[in-house]
Each structure stands twice: as C-alpha cells, then as structure tokens.
C-alpha cells in the first residue's frame, strides 16, 4: 500500500463540539447539520432526522461548553461564545445565563449589543415575529460563520458545509481555489464553495423579509495621535497585562497554559501570566530534529526566565505524517499553512497534561510592528527619498540594463529598484503570489479562463484602501490584521486546538489593546530598521535580553525537507499530486506540477517545497471533504 493509499484510508473524525447551524426556509427555522441537538420552542416536535422537520423558531446547538442557546415564544438565540467579559455581561443583564443574557443585551442596545462583547463569538438571533435573523461574527475572526441566501431563505453554520443544505450545490468556487493557491488560505468573504459566503470579522448580517444586508460594526481606527513615547510604553504594558488578566477570566489556574515558541509574543504572554497569577505557568513548545527549524533553545530560555513548568516535544517526520489525517479533518476548507502541524501537536501535548485553555501570542506582529516584511518595506520606501528627476532620468534607465536574475550587486540593485517602484500593497506582496506571477506557465488554460489574474492582489488592495489611516505602514498592518490573522493564523490555531480538545484565547488581540496601539504613531512601531520600537522599551524589564534581540522564526516546519528526503512524505506528495484524480481537477497545466517537483529537488531553500505543501493540502482537502 502506498503512502497516498494509507492517507486516503485513514479518515479522522472531526470534533463537533463547537458547531452551530440553522436554516430559515419559507419563514420557518430548521436544522442543517446532522448530529446537533435542537433548542426548540414549546410545542414543536423533535425529529431524529434533522432535514425533515420544520421548527417554528427552533435553533440548533452543539454539545460543547462554549455553546449557548436560549429560546422563547418571541425568538431564539444560539451562540458559540468564549467571552472574556462574561461576568460583566451577566451583571448588566440581571445575572442571566449566557445566551439569555445576550438576548437581554440585544433588547437593551439593539444590534449594537455586539460592541459590548469582548472575546470570541459567533451568534445567530432569530426573531420569528419579524421574520428576522441576525448573524454576528467577532472582531478578528476567532469564530467563523458561513451563510448562503436564496429566494427561499437563508442558511448558516459554523462549518462551511452547513449552508449547503439550502443551496443544494457543492460546486467549488474556482476564484476561491485561485486565491488559496496564492495566499495558502481562502480569504473572507469567499468560501471554497461558490454558493456559500463567510461573514467577515467585525460584521453583522441581517436577513429580514427575504433581504440580506451586511453591516460593519467594528474596525481598527488608526490615528497616530497617541501619547508621548514614555507614556505610550507605560500604557502598552498596562493594557497588555490587563489583556492577559482578562484572558484568564473564569479559567482554573491548573487548567491554563500557553504556547511558547521562544519568540517575543509568546514569551510576553508567559511572562505576564506569571505576574498576573503569581503561580508557575504551564508552557508548551514543539521542536524538530532538523536544527534550522528548532527554536527550543529560545523557548527554554524564556521558560527558565519566568520559572515556567515547561513541556516540550521533539516531532519526527513519522509522527507528523501520522498526524496529517487529523489535521486535514480539522479544516473544512483548504488550508496550506504548514505550521498548523506544530500548533496541533503542541495543543495535543497540552491536553495530555490536563490543560483546557491555552493562551496564544498571535497578533503581536500586526499591532506592535514586528513582522520582518514591515522593516523590508521601510527600506524599499527609502528609495523615494531620492529626487524624482534623478530616479526617473538616470537610475531607472541604468538599472534596466542590469541582468535581472544575476546574484551579484547589479542584479540585486535592479531587483531593489523594481520592487521599490511598485505601489503598495503590490510591493508588500512582490516576493509572494508565485502562482499568480507564473499563471500562464502553471495553470491550465481552462482554469485561467474562469479566474481573474490579479484577484489576489485586489483582495489585498481592498483591505489596504479600507484602512482608516493615511500612514502606509498602518495600511499594511491593516492588511495583515485581515488576511494574515483573520483568514490564516487564527483559523490555524483555533481549529487545531479544537481538534486537540483545547480552547484557545488571544490576549494580544484583546480589542482595547488593539485600539490603543492604533492610536500610536507609526514610528513607535517601526523606526528606521528597528521593528517593535516602542514595544521593546515597554517590555525590556520583563523579557530576557536575548528574546528581544532574536530574529523571528516562529513555528516553522521542515515540511519542505520532508517532501524531499522522507520516504513517506515523498511518496505521499507524488502519489497524490501526480494522480489522475489531481490531474482531472483541471487546475494545473500539463507538466506544471512535475516541474515544481524538479525545481524543489534542485533548490536548497524551502521555497518550492512550501508551494508543493499548499498543493498537497488542497488535494487532501478534496479527498477528505470536497469529494464527499
């Protein structure tokens, strides 16, 4: 049996503890996903076959602790919530249980009630008397909601296949696949299915009398008019500490832990947890046998500095291969971020020690200015300090004579000038979007005909233009907040943690902290060639000096090496991507995937291996979910 046969036959079961869904069909609410319990109005019968019953105001719930539902004769609410201000909401609504409290809050404040929630939530509120359904997604994308609208009604769910019960079509959207091939994820509001949309973070959707309207209730407002540097550093520290304290609200200390990659943000979270609780923090780290991907030394440094109880695991290629079916099952849309493997194995390690809630450091790069791409973009922007007459009249005609691919100074100069001349966000993504840049060589002509060449860039442009700021760095932060976080990293961590049986919270994305950082000048984030300028001054008394000085790595994985050197991964990649099934999907030109394998074999970087991983996850999604 080949590796591909083994992977196809091994089908893990996706945890369904936090799944919600419903369908409003011709004025009645009915369930959409088998296996869910119903929260019904008095007098409504319960059926064992959820697709054959009309519920006059009924609503669905799962079995997880974060699920909440409440119903009465005048409506029903179902929510997947993990609020860090739950006590505050309960107090303001007369001590009501979570779902009833949310309904009361809506009664007090109307649709603006969502602005009073802090943390993760996906909410559906049905008012049968008005034939009105409200869907709400939290500010950042911790929880997802998918929906479809037809002439007959609206269907929604926290899993992408839920709304298909109304649309009746599971046709894959070629534009979504094209976006995936470039981003490695499918960005909102698209979903992998043509007839299903994803509710963007910070939005509500109101369906009333057969008409749907989308409203944005929150976004980052960048001002750059914050306090002076010293005051800003103090405010950053206080607000970050408060965010960690809020994230630990309602969690038993022995059941709390933290991801610890050894990077700045995870180390900050562990350090503040230690100060807030006064107890030893349980910290969890993953390492690899391949030295250039192993950051355990930095994780152990931070753990010793904060006297954390540090749990570590060295992951082998064999174990990663065995975990792959679980990973593919966890994502109901194609997902190509290879660090999901590390997140999953780390969360599983935490679960095995009894931890139920993990704090993660995601978001720090995007609010503090920590991504290396921001520094590189500032370097490219310096080119425009040269007078225009000199750039256009002398430098640019000169460098166009240099060989573009040359590794020497001439080639590097030409590439620098060409990138510097691009406007953002094109410049920001100029070293990415390999598939888009090689569209005519890689993609099948029929697939090219049904996709838009610059669609990935247009998605980034939309977020860039929508940012409420004139500062270019803040616009780039806004793009990353929406795509890198909302579409990618949060989905990665939440779904892998859920698959491992652990809840996860993100203190660095506590919205008061994000709003504070948005008020600070861009020079507090990136100054000259220094990233996290104000952050380093705010946390220099908390973090080890080596942590502040290290080059960011994060949970990088040796998947590129494994696809080349490990027998199981090598067979899996070739068996699936060169199979007749993969060819018949019609995405790639004849010989294109074979060429990528050849380039990967000759290359000493992870570049082509990462592209092949993205393709592999797409094919495995098709076999696990899309072909079902």
N, C-alpha and C positions, 0 to 999 in steps of 0.2 A: 504493500500500500504506500502510495506517495505521500509526501507531506501535505499536499493540497487535499488529497482524499481524507487524510486524518482530520484536517481542519474543518472540512465540509461536514464530516460525520459527527463532530463533537460540537453540539449546539447547547450553549449555556442558556439558562433561563434568566431573563431579565427580572430583577426585583421590581415589584409593582406597588411598593408601599406608599409612594407619593404620586399616584396617578389620579387625575381628575378628568371629567369629561361630561359632555351633555349635548343634546341636540334639540333645538326648538323647531318643530316641524308642524306647519299649519296650526300655529297657536298653541301647540302642546309641547311640553318638555319630555323628552325620552332619553334613555341612556344610549351610549355609543360603544363602550368598551366592555366586553365580557369580563367577568371576574371582579367587578366592582359592586359594592353594596349600595343600596338606594336609600336616600333620605326622603321619605315621601310625606305628602300631606295626608291628613286624616281621611279615611275612606277610599284611598287609592290602593288597589290591589298590587301585590308583588308578584312578579313573574320570574321564573327561573331562566327564561330566555330573553335577555335584555333588549333584543332588537324587535320584539313582537309586542311590546307594551307601550301605550301612551300614558305618560304621567302628567296629570294636570297640576303642574307646579312642583313635581318631584325633582330631585337633584342628586347627583352621584357623589360618592366619596370613596376613597381608598381606605386602607387599614392602618396607615402609618400614624405616628404620634404627631406629625406636623399637619395632618389633615383636620379640618374643622368644618362642621356643617350645622345649619340651623334652618328650620322651615316652619311656616305657619300658614294660615289661610291667605295672607296677603303677600306671600313671597317666600323665597328661599335663597340661601347663600351657601356657597361651598368655597373653600379656600385651602390652598397649600401654603401655609404661613410658617415662618420662623422669625418672629419679630423680636428685636432686642429691646423694645419699649412696651412689651406686652403688659407689664404691671401698670404702666401709665395709662394705657388704653382701657384696661379693666377698671381702674379707679375712676376714669372720666365717664364710664358708661354704667356706673352703679354696680360694679362687681360682677358683671355678666360674664358668662363663658365666652371663649374667644370668638366663635362665629356669631353668636348673638350680640356680642359687644361690637363687632364690625358692622352688623346691621343697624344697631343703635347709633353708631358713629355716622353712618351714612344718613340716617334720619336727622341727625343734628346738623350735618355740614354738607349734605348733598354729595355730588360726585367728587367734590374736593376732599372728601374724607381720606383719600389715599395719600394726600400730602402730609397727614399726621402719623403715618406709619413709618417705622424705622426698621429696616432689615429686609428680609426676603419674603415675597408674597406673589401668588397668582390667585386671583379672586374672580368668581362669577356670581353675580347678583341678579336674580330673576324676579321680576315684578309682573305677575300674570295679569293683574287688573289693567296695566298699561301696555301689556304685551311688549315688555321692555327687558332686554338683557344687557347688563354691563359687565365687560371683561376688563381686568386691570392687571398690569404687569409691573413689578417693582422697578426702581430707578435704573438698575445696572444690568439686569438680566440674570439674577441669581435663579429665578424661576421662569420657566417658559410657558407660553400659551399659544397654541395654534388654532386657527379657525378657518372656516370656509362659509361663504354666503352664497345662497342660490335663491331662485324665485320662491322656493318652498320654505326657506327658513335659514337658520344658522346653526352650525355645529362647532364645537370647540373641544379642546383637550390639551393636557399637558404632555401628550405624546403625539407625534406628527401624524400617526395613522388614525387617530381618533376621529378627526373630522371627515375622513373618507367615507364614513357611514352615510353622510348626506350627499357628498359629491358623487359618490359611486364610481369615481375614476381614480386609479392609482398610477396615472401616467406620470413618468418622471419629467421634470422640467429641464430641458437642455440648457437653458440660461443658468439655472442653479448649479448644474454639473460643471458648466464652464467657469462659474465663479469659484466653485470648490477647487477646481484644478489650479487656480491661481492663488487663492487665499488659504487653501487647505481646510476651509470650513465653508458653510453656506451662510452668508450674511443676511440679517433681517432687512426687509420683511419677507424675503424669499423663504421657501422651504424646498425640500427635494422634490415635492410633488407639485405639479402645475396648478392644481385647484386649491391648494392649501397655503395659507399665509401665516407668518409668525408675527404676533403682536410685538412691536418694538419696545424695548425698555423705556420706562418713563411715560408710557401711553395708556390711555383707556380707549376701549371701543364700545360704543353704544349702538345697540340694534333695537330699533323701535318701529313698530308698524311696517316691518319689512325693509327698512332702510338702515344701513350701517354708516356710522360716522366715526372717524378716528380723531382723537384729541391728545395733544401732548400736555401733560400736567407738570413735567419737571425736565429741566436740562441744566447743565453747568453754565453759570453766568460768570464769565471771566471779566474782571475789572482792572486788575493791576494797580489798584489804589489802596493797597493794604498798609499795615503799619510799617515802621522802620525795621531795619534788619534785626536788631536785638529783640525788639518786641515781637516780631514775627517768629523768631526762633522759639521764644518762650510760649507763644500761642500754639505753635506747631506741636511742641512737646505735650502741652496740657491737653490739647484736643485729641492727639493720638493716644495718650494714656486713657482718656475718657472713652475713646472708641473701643479700646481693648477691654476696659471695665464693662461697657455696655454689652460687648460680645460674649462676656462670661455670665451675663444675667441669666438666672434660672438654671445654671449648669452646676451639677455636683463637682467639686474640685477633683475628686478621684476619677471622674469620667471625662475630664477635659484634657486636651493635649494640643500639640502644634506641629505642623510641618516644619522641618528645619533643613533647608537646602545648604546652609552655610552662607547664603547671600545676605545682603543688607536688610531686606524687608523681613524675611523670616526670622532673622536674628533679633530685629527690633521687636517683633511680636513676642518672641520668647522672653526677651529681657523685660518688657513691660508686663507680661503675665506674671513674672516672678515678683515684680514690685507691687503689682495690684493685689495679688493673692497672699503674698508673704509665704508661699509654700513652694516646694520643688515642682518645677514644671516638667511634664512628660513631653519629651520632644522625639520626633521620629524622622529618620533620614535613610535614604537609599544610596548605595554606592555600586560601582561596577568594577569588574576585574580589569577592564581596559583603563589604563592610567589616565589618559587625557580626558576621560569623561567622569572621573571620580573626584568629587568635591568633599568627601567625608572628612578630610583634614580640617577644612574650614568649619564644617558643622560641629566637629568635636571641639574645636577651639571655642566656638560660641557656647556650646553646652557646658564646658568647664568654666567659662567666664561667669555663667549665670547659675552654676551648680544645678543644672537640669538633670533629670533622670533620662539618659539618652539611650534610645533604642535604635539600633542600626541593622541594616541587612545588605549584604552583597548579592546583587542579582546576576544570575548567569543567563547566557543566551538560551539555554534549555528551559529554564524556568519562565523566561519571557515568552518563549514560543508556546508553552503550555497555557499561559495566561491569556493568550491572544483571543480565543473564543469568548472569554468573559468580557474582554474589552470591546469586541465588536458587538456583542449582545447589549452592552450598556448604552450604545449610541444608536438611536433610531434614525439618524441621518448620517451620511458620510462624514467622517471626522479624521483628519490627517495629521493632527499634532502628535508626534511620536512620544512626547513627554507624558502623555496620558498613561502609558505603561508604568512609568515611575510613580505617578500620582496614585494609581490604583494599588500597586504593590505596597506603597507607603501607608495608604489608608487601611489596607488589609492587615499590615503589621500593627497598626494602632488598634484595630478592632480586636485582634488576638490578645492584646494586653488589657482589654476591658474598657478602652476609651470609646465614648459615644459621640463626642463633639470635638472636632479639630478646628483650630484657628489657622488660617492661611494668610500669607503675606502678599497675595496678588493685589495689584493696584498701585503699589508704591512707585513703580517706574512712571506710571501715567499721571500721577498727581505731584510727585516730587521732582520729576525731570531726570529719571535715572536710566533711560534707555540709551544705548550707545548710538542709535540712529539719530537722536536729537543732537548729540555732540557733532556727529559727522555732518549733519545738515547745517549747523552753525559754521563749520569750516567751509563748506561749499558756498554759503551765503557771503562769506568774506570776499569772494571774487567780485562781487558787485560794488565793493568799495573802490575798485579801480575805475577811473573816469570812463564813461561810455565810449568816448571817441577813441580811447586807447584800446579798449576791449574789442570794439567792432571793427576799427580801422586797421589794427595791427595784430593783436594776439590771436583772435579767432581765425583770420585767414592763414596765419602762420601755422597754428596747431593742426589745421585740417590737412596739412601736408605730412604730418607725422603718421606712422603706421598705427592703426587703432588697436591692434592686438599685441603690439610689442611689449615685452616685460620691462624694457628699460625706461629711463626717465622721459623719453619722448612719448612713448605710449601712455605712461601714467599721466603726463601733462595733458595730452589730448582727452583722455577719459575724464579727468577732473574738470576741464573746461566744458566739455559736452554736458556733463551732469549738472554743473553749476548754472548753465544757461537754461535749464529746464525750470518751469514754474512748479510750485508745489500744488498738489501732492504728487505730481509726476516725479519730481526729483526724489521725494521721500521713498517712492517705490521703484526707483530706477534700477536697483540691483535685484529686484524681485520680479514676479509675474513672468517666469521663464516660458510658461506655456503660451501666454498671450503674445510675448515678444517673438516666439517661434511658431506662431499659429499655423502659418501656411505649410510649414515643414512637418509639424507634429500631428495636426488634426485632420480627420477625414473630411473631404470636401462637403459631404452631406451634413456633417456636424457643423462645419463652418457656416453653412447656409442658414442654419436655424439658430445661430448665436451671434451676438453683437461684439465686434472686435474689441472695442475699448470699454466694454461693460464693467470689468473690474475697476478700472480707473474711475469710471463715472460714479461708482458706488463710493469710492474714497472721496471724490470731488464733492459729492453731496454732503458728506459729514464735514468736510473742510469748509464749505460755504456756509453750512448751517451754524457753525460755531459763533457764539455771541462775543466776538472779540476781533480786533484788528491786528493783534500780535500774531505773527506767523507761527511761533513756537506753540502758543496756546491752541492754535488751529490744529497743529499736528498732534498735540496731546488729546484734543477732542476726537480726532480720527481714531487714535489708538484706544481711547476710552470706549468707543462704539464697536470697533472691529476686533482689535487685539484682545480686549477684555470681554465685552458683551457677547461677541459672536464666538470667541475662541476659548480663552483661558478659564472663564467662569464655567462654561459648559464642560470643559475638560475636568475641572476639579469636582464640580457638583455631581456629575454623573458617575465618575469613578468612585467617589466617596460613597455615593448611594449604593453602587454595586457591591462595595465592601461592607455595607451596613453601618456607615458612619455619617453623621451630619457634619456640615462644614459651614463656618462663618468667616467673614472677610472684614476684619476691623479697619483696614486701611481704606475700605470703601464705605465706611460709615458716612452718610451724606453730609453731616455738618463738617466733618474733616475735609471732604472733597470741596465743599463750598468755601471753606477757609482758604485752602490752597489756591483756589481760583481767584481770590482777591489779591494775591501777591504778584509783584512784578516778575516778568519772565527772567530777569537777571538773578532772581533768588533761586531759580530752578537750574538754569544752565548759564554759567558766566565764563566767557572765553572758552577754554577747552575743558572746564570742570563741570561735571554733572552734579546734581543734588547739592548745589552750593549752600543753600540755607539749611537743608536737612542735615548736612554733616556738622554744621555748627550747633544745631538744635540737639543732636544726639551723640555728640562726641564724648560726653560724660557717661553715657550708657553703654555704648558699643566698644568692643575691642578695636584698637587702632588698626590691626590687620584687616578686620572686617570692613572698615570704612575705606581702606586703601585697595581692596581686592578688585580685580576685574570681574565683572558679572559673568556668570556661567549659567547657573540655574540647573534645573533637572534635565540637562542634555542627555541624550541616549545614544549608544553606539549602534543604532539600528542600521545605519549605512554600512558599518563594518560587518554586521551580522549578515546582511543581504549578500555580501561578497564572500565572506570567509566561513560562515557557519552552515553546515550541510543542511540542516532543517529549514532555516530561513531562506537559504539559497534555492532549495527545491520549491519551497512554498511560493516564492516570488515568481519564479519561472513557470511553475505549473499553472498558477492562476492567471498571470498577466499575459502569457502566451497561449492560453487555452482558446478553443473555438468559441466558448461562451463569451470571453472577453472581446474577441475579435468581432463577434456578431453584434455587440452593443453599438458599434459604429462610431466610437469616439475618436479613434486614432487612425492616422494614415497607415497603409501597409508598410511594415518595416520600421515604424517610428519607435515602438517600444523596444524592439530588438536593438535599435541604435542607442537608446538610453542605457540598456544593459552594457553595451560595449563601451560607452563613454564612462560609465560607472567603474568598469573594470580597470580602465586606464587612468582614472583620476585618483589622487591621493587625499582629496577633501571629501566631506560628507555631501557635497552639493547634489550630485546626481542620485546618490542613494536616498536623500530626503525626497526628491521628486518621485522616485520609484515607490517609496513608502506611501506617499499620497495616493498614487495609482493603486497600490495594493489594498489600501483601506477602502477605496471606492469599490473595487471588485469584491472584496469580502463583505461589504455592506450589501451589495446587490445579491449575493448568495445567501446572506443571513436574513435580510429584511426585504429588499426590493423585489426579489423573485418569489417571495412567499405568497 
